[in-house]
Amino acid sequence: MGLELGGLIVNRRKLRNKDEKFVNPDNLGDFLAPEWKARFDAADDAAVAAADVGSPADGGGELAAAKIKVKLAPGGKAEFL
């Protein structure tokens, strides 16, 4: 369960970086719908293209892959925290 929630947080950050008007759904289970999977996949592709995700140069493994640059404010620059 912890890994699933961690993965959801990473996916939400990627999506929020791509779509600054991002709004959470009313129900947590809605994130599992095919519509959200498609949105997460598109955000993941954009994050990889923009080099907004961790890489093997960051130490490799799951922790590096879970690193994502985060925009702290709308219109701000995404940075690793």
Buried (B, 14 or more C-beta within 10 A) or exposed (E): EEEEEEEBEBBBBBBBBBEEEEEEEEEEEEBEEEEBEEBBEBBBEBBEEEEBBBEEEBEEEEEBBBBBBBBEEEEEEBEEE
